[in-house]
Amino acid sequence: MTEEQKTFEDHLAEREAQNGYASTKLWNPRPHAAGMIGERELARFFGVEQDFTNKPGGDGGVDLSILMAVPIAFDVKSSRYGDYLRVNVTKVRPRTIYVLAHVNVETDTGALVGWEWAEVVKLAPTKDWCDNGVIVHFIHRDSLRPMAELLTRQVVIDQNPEVFPPDRRLRIINQRDET
């Protein structure tokens, strides 16, 4: 087991020990594992380290922040089916990009499916997905923006190599939506 895997497993155990964790979802049997796999894949996508900070009350819907002209947050929504991006209607946050991750907890694997701006998520249809009173906006995977589009929007900032070595330079996403 690599040091990265050990850190991941240790943080997962810590999250799972915290009953009532704010981001628990009923449609994932192991929501913490599913969420962390999705968060890991997003961090890998941008070439940054996954955040293993213990946040007992939840992360407030921010799984990753990317430095931009204005602050932008990324919130990964992990699904074992990878079919729909689902976001609780009471938790859609401005200046946030929602990313659907298709995860398999048993094999500890995941893949990023697509993404959408919060402003578009707010306009998506709503449904009581699990018949539990929690209303979510939902968007089918085929209607999400491709992950590759995020890469075309980024600008790599040439930082001081002593502070930010070339393999860890910050990537910045251009928030202007020109499509």
C-alpha positions as CSV (number, residue, x, y, z in Angstrom):
1,M,0.0,0.0,0.0
2,T,1.4,3.4,-1.0
3,E,1.5,6.3,1.4
4,E,-1.2,8.0,-0.6
5,Q,-3.5,4.9,-0.3
6,K,-2.8,4.7,3.5
7,T,-3.6,8.4,4.0
8,F,-6.8,7.8,1.9
9,E,-7.8,4.8,4.0
10,D,-7.0,6.5,7.3
11,H,-9.1,9.5,6.4
12,L,-12.0,7.3,5.1
13,A,-12.0,5.4,8.4
14,E,-12.1,8.7,10.3
15,R,-15.0,9.9,8.2
16,E,-17.0,6.7,8.5
17,A,-16.6,6.8,12.3
18,Q,-18.4,10.1,12.4
19,N,-22.1,9.2,12.4
20,G,-24.4,11.7,11.0
21,Y,-21.8,13.2,8.8
22,A,-23.5,16.1,6.9
23,S,-22.9,14.8,3.4
24,T,-24.4,11.3,3.9
25,K,-26.6,10.2,1.0
26,L,-29.1,7.4,1.1
27,W,-28.5,6.3,-2.4
28,N,-24.9,5.2,-1.7
29,P,-24.5,2.3,0.8
30,R,-21.0,3.7,1.7
31,P,-21.4,7.4,1.1
32,H,-18.1,8.4,2.6
33,A,-16.1,6.0,0.4
34,A,-18.1,6.9,-2.7
35,G,-17.6,10.6,-2.0
36,M,-13.9,10.3,-1.3
37,I,-13.3,8.3,-4.5
38,G,-15.0,11.1,-6.5
39,E,-13.0,13.8,-4.7
40,R,-9.7,11.9,-5.4
41,E,-10.5,11.7,-9.1
42,L,-11.2,15.4,-9.2
43,A,-8.0,16.2,-7.5
44,R,-6.1,13.9,-9.9
45,F,-7.9,15.6,-12.9
46,F,-6.5,19.0,-11.8
47,G,-3.1,17.6,-10.7
48,V,-3.5,18.7,-7.1
49,E,-3.5,16.9,-3.7
50,Q,-6.7,15.6,-2.3
51,D,-7.9,17.4,0.9
52,F,-7.7,15.1,3.9
53,T,-8.7,17.7,6.4
54,N,-11.1,16.4,9.0
55,K,-14.4,18.3,8.7
56,P,-16.8,16.7,11.1
57,G,-19.7,19.0,10.1
58,G,-19.1,18.4,6.4
59,D,-17.2,20.4,3.8
60,G,-19.9,22.9,3.1
61,G,-20.2,21.7,-0.5
62,V,-16.6,22.6,-1.4
63,D,-14.5,19.6,-2.3
64,L,-11.8,21.6,-4.2
65,S,-11.2,25.3,-4.8
66,I,-9.4,26.6,-7.8
67,L,-7.9,30.0,-7.8
68,M,-9.5,32.3,-10.3
69,A,-10.4,35.9,-10.9
70,V,-13.4,35.1,-8.6
71,P,-13.5,32.2,-6.2
72,I,-14.9,29.0,-7.7
73,A,-15.7,25.9,-5.8
74,F,-16.0,22.3,-7.1
75,D,-18.5,19.9,-5.5
76,V,-18.2,16.3,-6.6
77,K,-21.4,14.2,-6.5
78,S,-20.5,10.5,-6.5
79,S,-22.8,7.8,-7.8
80,R,-22.3,4.1,-8.1
81,Y,-24.5,4.2,-11.2
82,G,-22.9,7.3,-12.8
83,D,-26.2,8.1,-14.5
84,Y,-27.5,11.4,-13.0
85,L,-25.9,14.4,-11.4
86,R,-28.1,15.0,-8.3
87,V,-27.9,18.1,-6.1
88,N,-30.1,18.9,-3.1
89,V,-32.2,21.9,-4.1
90,T,-31.4,23.6,-0.7
91,K,-27.6,23.2,-1.3
92,V,-27.0,24.6,-4.8
93,R,-24.3,27.3,-4.2
94,P,-23.4,30.2,-6.5
95,R,-20.0,30.1,-8.2
96,T,-19.8,26.3,-7.9
97,I,-19.1,23.7,-10.6
98,Y,-20.9,20.4,-9.8
99,V,-19.1,17.3,-11.1
100,L,-20.6,13.8,-11.5
101,A,-18.2,10.9,-10.5
102,H,-19.1,7.3,-11.3
103,V,-17.6,5.3,-8.5
104,N,-17.2,1.7,-7.5
105,V,-16.5,1.4,-3.8
106,E,-15.7,-2.3,-3.9
107,T,-12.9,-1.8,-6.4
108,D,-11.9,1.6,-5.1
109,T,-12.2,3.1,-8.6
110,G,-13.9,6.1,-10.1
111,A,-14.2,8.2,-13.2
112,L,-15.4,11.7,-13.7
113,V,-18.4,11.8,-16.0
114,G,-19.1,15.4,-16.6
115,W,-19.9,18.8,-15.0
116,E,-22.3,21.7,-14.9
117,W,-22.4,25.3,-13.6
118,A,-24.6,25.9,-10.5
119,E,-26.7,28.4,-12.4
120,V,-27.7,25.6,-14.8
121,V,-28.2,23.0,-12.0
122,K,-30.7,25.5,-10.4
123,L,-32.8,25.3,-13.6
124,A,-32.8,21.5,-13.8
125,P,-35.9,19.4,-13.0
126,T,-36.5,18.4,-9.4
127,K,-37.6,15.2,-7.8
128,D,-37.8,13.4,-4.5
129,W,-35.2,10.9,-5.7
130,C,-35.3,8.4,-2.8
131,D,-38.8,9.0,-1.6
132,N,-37.4,10.4,1.6
133,G,-38.5,14.0,1.4
134,V,-35.1,15.3,0.0
135,I,-35.8,17.1,-3.3
136,V,-32.9,17.2,-5.7
137,H,-32.1,18.8,-9.0
138,F,-31.1,16.1,-11.5
139,I,-29.3,16.2,-14.9
140,H,-28.6,13.1,-17.0
141,R,-25.0,12.3,-17.7
142,D,-25.5,12.8,-21.5
143,S,-26.6,16.5,-20.8
144,L,-23.5,17.3,-18.7
145,R,-20.5,19.2,-20.1
146,P,-17.5,17.1,-20.9
147,M,-14.6,17.1,-18.4
148,A,-12.2,17.9,-21.3
149,E,-14.0,21.3,-21.6
150,L,-12.6,22.3,-18.2
151,L,-9.1,21.6,-19.5
152,T,-9.6,23.9,-22.4
153,R,-10.7,26.7,-20.0
154,Q,-7.6,26.5,-17.8
155,V,-4.5,28.6,-17.8
156,V,-1.4,27.3,-16.1
157,I,0.1,30.1,-13.9
158,D,3.9,30.2,-14.0
159,Q,4.6,30.4,-10.3
160,N,7.9,30.7,-8.4
161,P,9.5,27.2,-8.9
162,E,10.9,27.2,-5.4
163,V,7.4,27.6,-4.0
164,F,5.5,25.8,-6.7
165,P,7.6,23.2,-8.5
166,P,6.7,22.7,-12.2
167,D,4.8,19.5,-11.4
168,R,2.6,21.3,-8.8
169,R,1.9,24.6,-10.5
170,L,-1.6,26.0,-10.0
171,R,-4.1,25.6,-12.8
172,I,-6.6,28.3,-13.1
173,I,-10.0,27.9,-14.8
174,N,-11.3,30.8,-16.9
175,Q,-14.8,31.2,-15.6
176,R,-16.2,32.9,-18.7
177,D,-18.7,30.7,-20.4
178,E,-18.3,31.6,-24.1
179,T,-20.5,28.8,-25.4
